[in-house]
């Protein structure tokens, strides 16, 4: 399909879309950045929702801020690098939207959560709210546990302006020396390495409040005034040029990580009551305008609330969930024989990541018949067991190869560290294909068996990261099917040997074949609909932004194909527009787990969903994923896997507890339970799938 209708859409390396859209897309297009703000507002809504357990509401306030910090570092940093009217207008709209959301966040914390926490015996106090005994207790704590970690600074014509780290919170003052009759500025950083909420008999007090209450001890004999809390955010976009060699790329990324600390400040946040002269001095110092400054009525950094959210009050949190062992691998001594017998599709965190993916690699490392283990790694994590298993395999004489993405934003240092650990053990480490990030989730085990070499593969939708595997909803396919394993072998040859584009007849691989194949599948549904055969598309992903695919979906909708899109984050397609997208519905699931899996279903002329085509993989329908990354999407060929995927999609499509629906005006509305006796509708996707996992295990 030729996407002539999107000729005016221009896309940069980071998927920045020109807002001057062609006539056919303009009526159905939602700006990705405004769409992202909608997504984060849905996260904030979890904190505002009284049905959410209290400490989980506190957690969602922290997640909202964490998400917003990343949005500024990644997206606002890009939008600021231009002065064309569209960007300026968009930045103004982003700011206006954010001020509303930040005010809701502050109101939720101060007027809802703080009183409700107090009603359960969790008191969050300011310094001035403490009793004399509480102040005395914290003053002693300050002297022994806080003061040694502080560095009180002064900056004036004699003393240089201090370096201020990204996302750091500081207290600033006007400092007067009564003896010398001089005035300067003083600053104390609130150390991020210390506990951010200090427990005392009166409750919990923020670290910055304890510092403020004892600040005079750091500037003995001085007069302090104009107390100002501020926090700054720096650009995370460091301009670099890649080199052909892995060694040079390693050095480039190391330098990029170093330079990021010194990138320009793009946002200043001030606490209530900021001194006007300090405020203006900082704005001038960092060459900012008022559009870059946010005067907050609440906390500056709600991410500190992760500490409060983790307090041991089980009644105020979601019930503990322990992932269950996949039935196919339970009580099986040889995981490879189980995979050889039939494809196994696992769904995390309902099914255990440890008892499936971790076991797959650990068993391969100790298996005497294994001759090679290969993996991709995007975000590894500090507590990864995979590096230990790969090191064991390499030290045992097996061929070990790992394609590590050292350009994964904010994980570069961790990934470089694990790359060095693997190299020291004799593993082959590569940093992928030049110009493309390796985002595919692949593991390959090659064994020497009676009939010759046999390959076993895991293809996932999520990272090989043990912590997020308990928080993110992801899928993984284990298979020994030669149709799939041959393609994975070919792809690893491409990743480690830098060959020409791999030939993969079964797998869909970006940047060579995913977009074209998806366009073909959408076009096939249109042809089936026009021929009077069953047609339907159900696609689940994290983001939808690719203009060519959006145009294809519009065409399919106009042809009468019913389309259900399940998009957790931003969706640039406006559904329900007459004549264009009236057959498209868009929903977002927000709740206990982060919906991270990608599932694509096409009816393929069948009225029974399980007879249609199913795919899972690492790629969202975004320009960057389909054109600038190595991504893998695999068909699900076994009937049992198809049934499992349709069960997941069906539950999501019935959800009236966690689901939000996007309307033709581009606004989201949370669905309400209509009273039907339907577990998925009433309890929501996550609770339904947990209950289903328990019932399956019991039976």
N, C-alpha and C positions, 0 to 999 in steps of 0.2 A: 504493500500500500504506500503510495506517495503522499507524504504529509505536506502538500503544497499550501495547505491552509495555515501553516505555522511558519511561513517564510520570514515573518518579521520578529520571530522570537530568537533572541540571542542568548547563548548560555556560556558562561565562563567556566574555568576549571572547578569552581566550587558550586556550580549550578545556579549562578546568579541570573535570574531571568529578567530580561528587559520588560518593563511594564507596558511598553507600546505593543500590545498584542494585536494580531490580525482580527478581522471582524468576526470570524467564526468562533474563535476561542475566547474573545473578550467577554462574551456573555456568559461563559461557563467557568471562567478562571478565577481562582482565589489566590491572592499573593501568598507565597510560601511562608514569609516571615509573620504575616498577620495570622496565617493558619497555625503557625507554631505557638503564637500567643494564645490562640483559642485552646490548643492542647494543654498548655500549662495552666490555663484557667480551669480546665477539667481536673487537673491534679489538685489545684487549690480547692475545688469543690469537695474533694474527699475530706479535706480538713474542716470544711464548713458543714458537712453532713453529720447530723447528730446520730445517724445509724452506724457510723464508723466508730469503733472502739476508741476511747479517749486518747490513749497513748499513740494509737495509729494516726489519729488526727494531728497530733504533735509532729509525728514523723512526716506526714504529707506537707506540713508547713516548711519543714527543712528541705524536702525534696523540691518544692516549688522554688526556693532560693537557689539550690544547687543547679537546677535546670536553667534558671535565669542567668546565673553567672556564666555558664557555658554558652548561652545564647549571645551574651555580650561579647565574650572573647572570640567567638567564631563568626557570628552573623553581623552584629552591629559593627564590629571592627571592619568588615568588608564594606558595609553600606556607607560608612564614614569616608571611605577612600574615593570620593567623587563628589562633584558639586552640581551635577545635572538636576534639573527641577524634580524629576521623578524620585530620585534618591532622597532629596531634601524633604519632599512631601511625605515619603514613606517613613523617614526617620521621625517626622513630626507626628505621624499617626501612631507609630510604635510607642513613642513617648507618652502620648495621651492615653493609650490603652494601658500602658504599664502603670501609670500613676493611679488609675482606677483600681487595678489589681493589687498594687502594693498597699493601698488604703484598706482594701478588703482583708488583706493578709494581716495588717496591723490590728484592725478591729477584731478579727477572729481571735488573735492571740490575747490581746489585752482584755477584751470584754466577754469572751466566751471561754477560751481554754484556761486562762489563768484562774478565774473563779471556779471552774469545774474541777481543775486539778486540786485547788485548795479544799474543795468539798470532799476530796478523797485523801486528804492529808499530805498532798504534795504542794508545798508553798514555794512559789517563785518570788523572791523578794528583791527590792532595790535596797541600796545601802541605807537610805533615809528611813526605810520601813523597819529596820532592825531594832531590837531592844538594845539597851546599853550592854547587856551581857553578850548578845550576838555580835555587836561591833567589837567588843574586847576580844572575843574568841577569834574573829576574822583578822583582827590586827596582829595577833600573835601568829596566825597562819601566814599572813602576808610577810612578816619578818623572816620566817623560816623557810617557806615554800615558794614564795613568789618573788620577793625583792632580789634574791641572788640571780634570778633569770632575766631581770629587767636591765635595760640600758637607757637611762635618762639622757636625752640629747638636747642641745641648744643650737639654734641656727640664727645667725646674724651676720653682719659684714665680716666678722672674724671667723666664725665657725661655718663650715660648709653645710649646704642643705643635705639632709640625710637621704640615703637610698630607701625607697619605700617599696616593699615587695608586693607582687600581685595578690589581690584579695586579702591584703593585710588590714587589720583594724588598728587604729591608733587613737590616742588621746593627745590633743594639742592644747596649749595654754599660752597666754601672754605672761611673760616672766619679767618681773621688775626686781632690780637689785637696789635695795634702799640705800646702801652705802655708796655705790657708784652712780646712783641715779640713772641707770641704763635700763632700757626695755628691749627685750628680744622675744623670740618664739621658742617654746619648748615642746618636745614631742616624746611620748613613750609608746612603744609598740605593745599591743596586747599579744603575748606569745601564743601562737597557735599550738605549740607542743605541750602546753599545760592544760589541765582539766578546765573546761570552760564554765562549768557550773560547780560552785564550791558548796558542799553540804555542811550545814551548821544546825544547831538545835532549832533555830527559827525556820529552817527550810533550805532552799537552794538560792545562792546569790551568784550572779554572773561575774566572771573573772574581772571584766572591765570595771564593774562597780566596786569590787574590792580594791583595785588599783586606784580608782578615783577617790575612794574614801581614805586612802593612805598616801596620797600623792605628795603631801607636804614633806614626808620623810625623805623623799628623793631629792628635794630641792630645799634643804634646810636653810632658813634665814631669808629665803626669797618670798616675794609676794606673787601668788598665782591668781589669775583671773581668766575669764573668757573660756571656760572649759568647753572643748569641742570634740565630739566623737566623729571620726570620719573613716571611710573605707574606700579603697580605690581598686579599679579593675584595669588590667593592661591588655593590649592587643595580643592575641595568640598567633597571629598570622605573620610568620617570619618568612621573608622572601629568600628562597634558596634555589640553586640550580643543581640538578642531579648529574652525576658522573657515571660512566659505564661500569666501573669496577665496584664490587661490594665494599672493598676496603675504603675507597674514597667516599662512598655513600655513608658508611659508618661514621667517618669523620665529619661529613656534612651535617648529619643528624645530631651528632654530639654538639657541634657548634650551634645548630639551630636551637637546641634545648638551652644552651647557655645564653644565647642572645635573647630568648623569649623573656628572660627576667628583666630585660632593659627596654622592652618594646614600649611604645607610647601609652600613656594613660588615656583610656577612652571613657571612663565613668568615674565620677566622684559621688559618694553617698555621705550625707551628713545626718547625724542624729539631731533630735529636737534641741532647740536652743543654741544652735551653733553661733559662735561669735562672728559678726559680719566681717571684721577685718581679717580673721584667720580664713574664713570661707573664701573671700576674694583673693587673698594671697595665694591659696592653693589653686584656685581657678587660673590665675595668671601664671603661676609657676608651671603648670602642665599644659598651658595654651589651650584651654577648654572654653567652651561657651556655655551659656545657661542650659542649652538643650542636653548637655552631657552631665548635668548635676541633678541629683535627686535628694530632696530634703524629706527625710522620713520621720514619721511620727512614732514609729515602733522601733523594733530591734534593727540593728544594721546587718547582722549576720544570723539568720535563723538556722543556718546549718549547725550551729552549736546545739540546737535542740535534739539532734540525734542522740546526745547523751541522756537527755531527759526521757526520750522515747524508749530507750533501752532499759529503763528502771524495772526491777523485778516485781511487777504488779500484774500477775497473769490475768486477773479479772478485767483489767483495762486494756488488754491487748487481744489481737486475734488468737484463737486457740492454736496451740503448737501443731505444726504439720511436719510429719516425718515422711519423706518420700518412700514409696514402697518398691521393693525389688520387682523388676519386670518379670512376669510369669515365665517367659521363655528362657530366662537365665537362672531362675530360682531352682535350687537343688540340682544344678547341672555342674558337673566337675569340669567339663570341657566347653568353654564358651564358643569355640570354633566349630564344634560339631553341631551346636544349636543353631548357629548362623548358617552352616552348610545345609542343615535340614530345611530351613525356611527363612525368608527375609523377616527381620524383626524391626518394628517401628516403635520407638520409645518416645514418651511425652513427659518432659520435665516441667515443673518439679513434682508432678504427680507420681512419676516413676523415677527411681533413684539414678542420678548421674553417676554416683560412686559405684553402684552395682552393675553399671552398663558400660559407660564410656571409659571411666577410670580403669575398670577391670579389663576391658578390651586391650588397652595399652600395657597395663601391668602384666597381664598374662602373657602377652606377646614378648615382653622383655625377658621373662624367665622361661619361656617355652623353648626347649632344645630344637624343635623343628622349624622355628621361625628364622628366616634368613635376612629379612629386611623389615624395618619399621619407618614409615614416613608420615609426617604431619605438617599441616599449616598452623600458624599461630598468629592471631591478630591482637587480642588482649589476653595476656597469660595470667596475671595475678601473682602476688607474692607468695601465696600458699599453694602454688601449683604442685600436684604430685606427678605431672606429666614429665617435667624435666628430669626428676629423679628416675622415672621409669626409662626414659630415653638414654640417660647416662648409663644405667644398668645394662641396657641392651647393647650400647656401643662398647662398653667394657667387656661384654660377653662375646665380642667378635661379630655382632650382627651389623649389617649395613643400616645406618641411621641417617636420615635426612630430615631437616626441618626448614621449611620456608617461613621465616619470621618477618612480619611486617613491622619494621622499625620506624615507619612513619605514622603509625597509629597515634592520633593526636592525644597528648597527655600521658601516653604509655610508652614513650620512646625510651626513657631511661631504664624502665623495668625490662623492656624487651631486649635492649642492648645487653643488659646484665645477664639475662638467661641465654642469649646467643653466645656470650663468652663462656658461660658454664658448659654449654654443650660442646663447644669447640675444644675446650680443655679435655673433654672425655673422648675426643676423636670423632664426634658426629660431624656430618656435613651440614653446614649452615649456609643458607642462601637468603638474600633479601628480596627475592622475587624478580619480576620482570620490570625493566626500566620504564618509568613513566606511568606505571600502574600499581595501585595498592592491591595487595593480596588479601582479599576479604573472604575468600572461600573457606568453608569449614570442612576439612578433609583429613582422614586418617587412613593409611593403607598398611596392612600387614601381609607379608608374603611368606608362605610356609612351604616347606618341602614335604610332600605327601606321597602316598603310594603311586598315584597316577602322574606325578610330576609336581611342578610348582603350582600352588593355588593362592589366589589373592582374596583377601577379606577387606571390606571397606566400611568406614563410617562416614556418612555425609550428614551434616547437621545444619540447623538454622541459627545456632548460637555459638558463642565463643567457647573454647576449651578453658573455662574459668569456673573453678569449683564453687566460689561464693555466689556468683550471679546465677549459677545453675539452680540454686535453691530459691531464687527470687524472680527469675525470668521464665516465662512459659515458652519453651522451645521444643523442637522435634529433632529426632535423629534416626537415620536409617542404617541398619547393619545388613549387609548383603555380601554373598559370595557369587552372585549372578555375573557370569562373564561379560554380559552385555554392558554392565555398569563398571565392573572392575577393570576391564580393558581400557575404558576411557579414563579412569582415574590414574592408571599406570602411565598412560600417554600424557596426562596433564602434569604429573609430577616430573616427567622427563622435560617438559616444557619449562617448569618452574626452576629446576636445578640446572638444566643444560642450556637454557636460553635458545631453544630451537624456534623455528617458525611456528605460527599459530597451530595449536594441536588439533588433530582431527578426532572429534568425539561424536560418533553417530547417535549415541543414546543420551548423553548428558547435554544440557544447555549450559554454555559457557560464555561469560562476558569477558571481553567486549565483542566477541566474534558472532555469537549466535543467539543469545537470550532474547534481545529485543525482536529480531526478525522472526524467531519461532513464536513468540507471544503474539506478534502481529498476525502470523499465519493462523494460530489457534483462534484468535478473535474473529478473523475473517471466515474461518470455517463455521463458527457459530452463526454468523450472519447468513452464510450460504444455506445452512441447515434450516434456519428460520424461514428463509424465502422458499425453500423446498417443502415446507410443511412438516419438517421433522423437529423433534424436541431440541431446544436450544436454551442454554443457560450458562452464565459465568458467575462464579463466586471466587473472589480473590481477597486474601487476607495478607496484610503487610504492615510495615511500620510507617511508611510515608508513600504518597503518590504525587509525583511531580513531573514525570517525563512527558513532554508535550506530544510526542508522536503516539505514545500509547493512549494518552487522554483523547486525542483526536480519533483514534481507532475505537475507543469505548463510546464516544459520542456517535460515531457512525453506526455501531452495533445497536445502541439504544434507539436511534432513529429507525432502524430496521425492525424494531420490536423485540430484540433480545433482552430478556430480564437479566439484570446485572446487580449482584449484591457485593458491595465493597466494604471490607472490614479494615479500617485504617486507624491504627492507634494514635499516630501523631498527626502531622499536617497533611491535608488532602487538598490539592490545588484544583480539583474538579468539583464544580457545583452541581448537585443532583437536582432532578425534578424540574429542569428548565424546559418549558414546552417546545416541542419540535427538535430538541437537542438531547436532553438527558432525562426525559420523563420516565424512562424505564430503569433508571439507576437509583439505587438507595445506598447511602453511605452511613455506616455506623462506626463508633469508636468504643472500645471496652477499656475502662479504667477501674482499677481496684487493687486487691491485695498483691497480685503478681503483675509484672510488667509483660504485656503481650508482645512477644518478640518474634514469634514464629511467622514464616511466610508459607502460605498454602494457596495453591492456584488450582481451581476446579473448572473443567469444561465438560458440558453434557455430552458432546461428541455424538449427538443423534440419539441418545438413550434417555428414556423417561425415568429410569431408576438411577439415582445419583451414583451409586457404587459401581455402575457399569461404565461410567464416564471416565475421563482422564484426570489424574491428580498429579500434582508436582509439589515438592517442597525444596527449599534452598536458602541461600544466604542473601539473595538480591531483592531489595525493594525496587519498586518501579520509579526510580529516579535516574536522571541523566547521568549523574556521577557513577552510580552503581552499574549501569548498563554500558557506559562508554569509557570510564576511567578506572575501572577496577577489574581484578580477576574474581569473578563470582561463579558459583556453580549451583544449578538447579537440576534436581534429579526427578525423573518420573517415578511414581510409586506403582509397581507392576503387580504386586501380590494382592489378592482380593481382601485378605485380612487387614492389610495396611490401608486400603481404600475405605473399608468400613470404619476403621478407627478415625480416619481423617474426616469422613462425613459426619460421624458422631460429634466430633469437636465443632465443626462448622454449624451443624444443626443446633447444638446447644447455644452457641453464640448468637445465632439468628433468632432464637426464642427469648433471649435474655431481656428482661425488663427491670433489672436491678442495677446492673453496672453499665448498661448500654446508653450511649448518647447518639442521637440522630441528627444528621446535617440537613438543613432545610434549603429550599431554593434560594433563599436570601443569603446563604453562606453562614448561618448561625446554627449553633448546636443546642439541642434540647435533651435533657435527661428523661428517659422513659420512666413511666410509673407502672407499678404492678396493677394489672387490670382485674385481679381477683381470680384469675383462672387457676385451676388445680394443676399447676405445671411447675415442677421443681426448678427448671432452668429459668423460667420467667420470674419466679418469686425469690429465689435464693441467689441467682446470678451465676455467671459462667464458672467462676473459680470454686465456689462452694459446691456446685453441682458436679464438677469434675473430680473434686476431692472425694465426695461421697461415692461417686461412681467407681473411683479407684479402690476405695475400701470394700465396696460390695464385690467387685471383681476379685479382689484378693481373698475375701472370705469364701467365695464360691469356687 
